[in-house]
Amino acid sequence: METFLEILREVLKGIAREGCAYFFRKNVLENKKTALRRRKQKGGSHKNNI
């Protein structure tokens, strides 16, 4: 019974580790933006300085 619990604990640790790695990869590494971008202003008049 004790060995079964140890095996189950190791399996659950592996699943938790893989889940954390997956979410870290998805949220941190893939969504990394290279530079902050400003929103374009809409409407209004624009002066062109030449």
ABEGO torsion letter per residue (X at the ends): XAAAAAAAAAAAAAAAAAAAAAAAAAAAAAABBABBBBBBBBEEBBBBBX
